[in-house]
């Protein structure tokens, strides 16, 4: 990871879970994770402005202590490639994720109880 750039440039994504509340879309600045089920739904919906890649996932000793035997779903790295509102996914200048209404319809079918979702200003 190049930490001198902002946002940092990530070439290999390894996320170590300390805890997990069950959401299927996670932000781990500057990256995003989606469950493989959500990834499949996004692809099947024909949405634009993202690509999917592999992510290495592990759990911390604290995770194992708090959630003994709790399995994690398979996750994918959600790479945001959209540049503006012509795509279904894009990042704002302050690196917040914005999505189209089509994308939001798909996301709402999945568990995201802890996500902060706000209407975008026009």
Buried (B, 14 or more C-beta within 10 A) or exposed (E): EEEEEEEEEBEEBEBEBEEBEEBBBBBBEBBBBBBEBBBEBBEEEEBBBBEBEEBEBEBEEEBEEEBEEEEBEEBBBBBBEBEEEEBBBBBEEEEEBBBBEEBEEBBEEBBBEEBEEEEEEE
